[in-house]
Amino acid sequence: MKNNPDIGATTTTAYSRFSDKSDLSVLVISAQAPVRLTIGRYLQGRGNQMHLAKTGREATDIDAAYMVDLIIVDAPLPDMPLTEMLTTIRERRRLMRDIVDSNIVPSIVVSQQRLNSTSGLSQLGVVAALRKPVNLQALAMLVQKVLTGELTVESDKLVQLGVLDPESRALEFFSKLFKADDVSVRLLKDRFDLANHQEERDLGILLVEIMGLGDDPVQDLRTFITRSPKTKVIVCTALHDADMLTELTMMGVKEVLTKPINPFNIRTLVREYVAKCQNEHE
């Protein structure tokens, strides 16, 4: 069977948060033992780590314990609506956001009935649907697309906002100030955090306290902008060095804010750049 085109968000250039993996931790949920075991054994044979559940409640407990990468669910569930299970998993993960990369797990639904986007399932992580009986090769192809990032959940489309400041209290303040449903705030303490994060994914926006960089902060920013030209860089500084400010602007820094900075003004500015990032992705 072919993947239902009405479910899921596909892109050929999507970042995959599984890019450092060769396999996935997969949770298969089905009240029917033959379906559960057949899918589990087939995907395990292709190198994936498997977890099996009979009910939605059991599935939520397994995800809380193992934080799986992918869910394959045979709908309907015997004990709860599919939306309830996916919502429960999302809310539990939000409580553990310090150790979980994403609130929403990519999910593939197997069903006798055709699913469509009006069900709201894509907002809960459903990236594809297959009709019964399950074509295992088609399922394996979908799993591979999740691994490579060709199939992504809507949470992967959040604007990535990096905040670099050497002061922990400042980072805590900014994390609360910029918290929003369409933004993922990444807190960075120094240029090493920034370099490591840049290796993982592109930031849409970088708000940086320039003294949080190294001995040559201008050069560090120049290197970052060269490697990540699409990132919108906003610099905060207590320095009033006109030559440095001019150099920052010329190298591509979008905004240079001198302290003290009004929290309302900086949040408004960041929200403007969040909107620009979203428009660029449409």
N, C-alpha and C positions, 0 to 999 in steps of 0.2 A: 504494500500500500504506500501511496505517496504522502508526504508531509502535508498537512492541511495548511494552505497558504494564508488562511485568515487568522491564524494564531502566531504570535511571536514577532520579534523585531530582528531583522537580518541586516547585516552589513558586511562588506568585504574588507573593511579596514578597521574593524572594531578591535580595541585593546582587549586581550584576554587576561583575566587575573590568574589564569591557570597556565600562563606562558612558560613557567619554570617546571611544569609537570609533564610526565609522559603518560599518566593515567589519571583517573578520577575516583573519588570516593562516592559511590552511587548507592542511593537508597531506593529499593524497589518495594512498592506497596500494592498488595493485591489480596483480597479475601480468598482467591482461588489458588490453591497450592500449585497446580500445574503451570499457571501463568507466572506466578512468583518464582518458582524454581527454574523454569525454562529460561526466563529473561536473566535471572541471576547467574546461572551457570554459563550462559552464552557470553555475557559481558565479562564475567570473571575470566573466562577463557581467552579474552582479548586483553587481559592484563589489568583490568579495573578492580578496585577494592569494593566488595559488595556488602550491603546490609539489607536484610529482608524484614518486612513488617506485614502483619495481617490487617491492621486497622489504622485509622488516622491517629488515634491516641498513642498507639505503640510507635508510630512513625515520628510524632513530635518528641517523644522521649528519646528515641534513637538520635535524632538530629541534635537535641540538646547535649547529648553525650559525645557525639562524634563530629558535629559540624560538617555535614556532608557537602560535596561539591555539586551534586545533581540529584534530583528526585524524578523517579519514573513511577507514575501512579495509575493504577487500573481503576477507573471511575465507573460507577459511583462507589464511594467508600461505605462499608457496612454500618459505621457508627456515627458519622458526621458528614456534613457537606464538604466538598472539596475546598471551597472558599474558606470555610472555617479552619480547616487544617493548615492551609497555606498562611492564613492570617495569624494563627497561633504560633507557627514557626517564625514568622516575621517579628512578632512582638517579643518572643523569647530572645531572639537574636539582638533586638534593640537594647535589651537589658544587659547584654554582653558586648556592647559595641567597641569596648577597648581591646577585645581579643578577636573580634570577628570582622573580616574584610567587608562583608556585605550583609544587609538585613534580609535580602531576598535571594532564595535559592533558585537557580534555573531548573525548570520543571518540564517534563514531557508527559502529556496525558494520553492514555490509551482508553478508548471508549467505543461503545457500539454506535453512539450518536455523533453527529457532526458538531464540532464546537466552533464558535465564532467570536470575534473581538468584542461583541456587545455584552458578553458575559462578564467582562472586567477581569478575566483571568490573567491577561498579559501584565496588568499592573501588579499582580501577585507573583509574577515570575514565570508564568507558562510561556515557553518559547516555541513550542510545537505540539501538534496532536497527531496521533495515528489511530486509524480505525482498526477494529478487530476483524479477523484474526491478525495478530501482530506479525509483520514482516521483520524478522530479526536483523536482516541486512540493512533495511531502511532505518531501523532503530539504531544500529551501530553507527551509521553515517551521521545521524543526528547527535549522538553522543560525541563523535569526533568534532563536529561543528561547534559544540559547546566548549570542548577542550581548546580549540584554536581561536575561539572568539567570534566565529562567523554567526553564531546564534548567541545573542546577549539579552539579559534581562533589562528592564527599564531602569533599574537602579544603576546600571553601568553607564547610563547617560547623564548621571549627575555631573554638574560642573565641579571639577576638582580644584579646591582653593587651598593653596599652601600658605601657611603663616609661619614665618621664621622670626623668632625673637629669643634672645638668650635668657630672658626672665620668665620663670615658670608662671608667675602671677599674671604677666601680660598674656601668655599663651592661654591660660584659663579664661581670662576676660574675653579674648578674641574668639575663642571657641563658642562661647555663649552668645557673643554679639552677632556672629555670622551664621548661627545655626538656622537652617531652613530645610524644607523638604527637597529642594532642588540643588542643594549644595552638600558636598562632602568635604569637611574641613580636615586638613592634614597639618598637624603641629610639628614644627621643626625647630630644633634648638641651636643648630650651627650649620656651617657649610658642609659638614660631613653628612648630616641628615639630609640636606638638600641634594647632595650628589647621589646618595643611595636611593632617594625617592625618584630622582630623575632617571635612574636606570630602570625603575619599575614601570613608570607610566608618565605621560605628559600631564603637566598641570595646566589647567585653563587660566588660572590667575595665581600670581605669587605676590603676597604682601610681605615685605621684608624690612626689618629694622637693620639698617645698613651696618651698624656696629656689631651685629650678630655674625657677620662674616669674618673672614680672616684679616691678616695684616694689610692686605691689599683688596679691600672690598669692591672697589670699582672693577678691578680685573676679574674678580670672582663672578661678579654680575655679568661682565662682558662674556665670559666663558659660558655661563648659563644661557644667556640670550642667544648666543651663537648656536648652541646645541638644541635649544627649545625656542625657536623664533616665534611660535604661535602663542606662547604664554604671555599673558598681559601682566607686566611687572609694575607693581606699585611700591615705591620706596618711602619709608618713614624715617626721619632723621631729626636729631636735635642740632645737627651741625648747620651752620649758615655759610657754607663755603660756595660762593657763586660759581667759581670755576668747576668745582665738582658737580654741582647741580646741572650746569650746562652740559658737561660731559655725559652725565647719566641720561639726559634727554636725547642727546645726539646718538647714543648707542641703542636707543629703542625703549627706554623706560617710559611707560605711559603716563605716570603721575609721580611727582615728588612732593611729599607732604612734610612740612616742618612742624615739629612739636612746639607747644601742646596741640593735640588734635581733638576736635570735637567728635565724640563717639557717633552722634547722629550723622554728622557729615561723612565720616569714613564708611559707615554702614551704607549710606545712600550711594556713595561712590562705588563700593563693591557690588551692590545690587545692580547698578548700571552696567558694570562689566560682566556680571552673571548673565544679564539679558543679551549682551552682545555675543557672548560665547554660545548661548542657546540659539540665537539667530544664525550663527555661522554653521551650526550643525543641522539646520533644517534644510 
